Amino acid sequence: MRNALQSGDKYTPDDVDIVSKETVFKGFFEMVQFRFKHKRFEGGWSSVIDREMFVRGEAAAMLPYDPVRDQVVLIEQIRVGALEHENPWQVEIVAGIVDKQESIEELVCREAVEEAGVDVKNLVPITRYYPSSGGCNERISVFVGHVDATQASGVHGLESEGEDIRVSVVSRAQAYQMIESGEIENGASIIALQWLQLNYQKLKQQW
């Protein structure tokens, strides 16, 4: 039996034994089923675990911020995950899934044009996180981007993807109040706006 993991040590993918991996559904998204074992913190191996995983992969989100006017650009669109809750139309920041031969930075700059009609002058990375690693492999990189908020208005999105996206420009302070009131419920948007609230003065000096 393996000795218990010592304090400060970390396991790696080599400490997981994937018994099988099978695609059980493939539509707009994909679902796979894993059977795996893993080493335990107190030593030895777990029994075989069965888990379904929702496949989304790498994604990125960006908060468009105008440091001159101290304004942010927000978007609003219908979301299937919120259809049975209070408001299916969610207020969010620009985001997309990496599905082309492009970098994450290129992705958010392209999405800024497609979803909000704004060009990004500079990007600053904020963080990277798993929104729901218990059942989904999506990992989101979050950025703040330097934009001219006067470019942002109207309705955007790709008809080929069924997108119907309304753009709005609000002050940084008003956007933060939308978090406190619960109007903004999207995780990446909350993270980005909270980061901006702590770092906007530094950004203004930097940009």
N, C-alpha and C positions, 0 to 999 in steps of 0.2 A: 504494500500500500504506500502511496506517495505521502511524504511528510506534509503537514499543514503548511499553507502559504504563510510566509513570514511577513510581519508588518512592513509596509513599504514596497514589497514585491508586487509585480503585476503579472497577470496571465496574458497570453497572446493568442492569435488565431490557431497556433500550433497546439493549444491546449483544448481544442474542440475537435471532436470526431464526428463528421457529417456522415451519417449512415445512408441517407437517401435524400434526393431533392426532386420534386415532381411538380410540374405546372398543372394546377387543378382548374384554372379558369383564365381565359385570355379574351378580353374585349377591349374597351377603351383603356382600361387598366388591366393588370395581370395579378393573379394570386398564385403563389407557390406553396407547397407543403414541405417542410423540413422534418426529418427525423435525425436527431443528433444526441450526442453525449458530451459532457464537459467535465473537466477536473473541478473538484470541490475545494472550497477554502480550507476545510478541515482535513483534507487529504482524500485520496481515492477518486473514483469516478461516479458521476450521476447515473441513474438509469436512463433508458432511451426516452427522449422527450419528443412529442409530436406538436408542431406549431405551424399554423398557416401564417404566411407573410404577404402583406399587400406591397406590391412592387411599384415604386415611384422613382427611386434612384436619386441622382444629384439634382438639386434645385437651387435657385438663388432669388433673393429679394433685395430691392433697393428703395431707399427713401429719397425721393428727389427733394433737395433743399436749396432754396435761394438765400444765400447769406446776406445779400444786399438788402432784400426786402424782409428778411426773417420770416419767410413763408415756406410751406411744404405743399407738395402736390400729392393729392390722394385720389384713388380711383374707387369706383363702386360697381359691383357686378353680382349677378345671381350665382349662388353656390349650392351645389347639390347636397353637400353635407349639412346645410342649414335649412333645407326645405321644410322640415317638420318642426322647426323652432320658431322663435318670435319674428325673426327677420331674415328671409332667404337672401336679401340683397346685402352684401357685406362691404364695409368700407375698409380698404386695404392700401398697401403700397404696391408698387410695381413688382412683378414676380414672374418666374417661368421655370420650366423643367428643361434640363440639359438634354436635348435630343438631336443635336446637330454637331457637326465638326467645328465647334467653337469653344473658346474658353468661357469660364463663368463670368468674367468681366465683360466679354463680348456679348454674352447672353443678356445681362441686365441692361446694357446700353441699347441693344436692339429692342428689348421689351419696353424700354422707356419711350422709344419712338412709336412703337405699335400700340401701346396701351394709353399713353398720356400725351404723345405729340411733342415731347421735349428731347433736346439733345443734351448729353451728359458731358461736362467739361472735365471733371475730375472725379475719381472714386476713392473712398476711404473704406477699408474693411472694418466691420464691427465685430462679428463673431460667426461661428458655425455651430449648428446644433441639430439634434434629432428631435423632431416634434412629437414622435410617438414610437419610440424604438421597441416597445413591447409587441408591436405587430406590423410595423412598416419600416422599410429600409430607407425612406426618404431622409436626406441630410441637406439642410438648407444653409447656404452661405448668405450672410446679411451685410449689405453695404449702405453707405450714404453717398449720394451723388450730387455734385454741384450743377445746378441748372438755373436757367432764367425762367422764373415762374410766369412771366407774361406770355410765354409761348403756349402755356397749358390752358386748354378750354375744349368744350364740345364733347362729342361721343366718338369713341375709338374702338379698335379691336378688329380682328380678322374674321370676315364673314365665313371663310372656309373652316374656322374652328368654332363657329357659333358664338363669337364673342360680342357682347353689347356692353361697352364700358363707358361709364360717365365719369368725367374728370372734374375735380374741384380743387381750388386753391384756398388754403386757410392759413392763418398765422400759426407759427410754431406753438404759441401759448394755447390757441384754440384747439389745435390737434391734441395737445397733451390733456386738455380738459375732456376731450372725447374718449380718452382712455379711462380717466377717472369716473366718467359717467357710465361707462360700459358700452358706449356706442361702437367703439372699435373693439372687436373680439378676436381678431386674427393675431396669432402668436408672433410672427415675424414683424408685423406692424407695431405691436406693443413694444417689442425689444428695441426696434430701431428708434421709435419716438422717445422712449425712456433714455436711450443712449444720447440722443440729440439734446434732450433737456439738460443732461449733465455736461455736454461737450460743445454746445453751440458757440460759445465764446472763443474756444480754441479754434474751431473751424473757421470762424469769421477772420481771425488773424492769419490762419494758414491760407485761406482762399482770397 
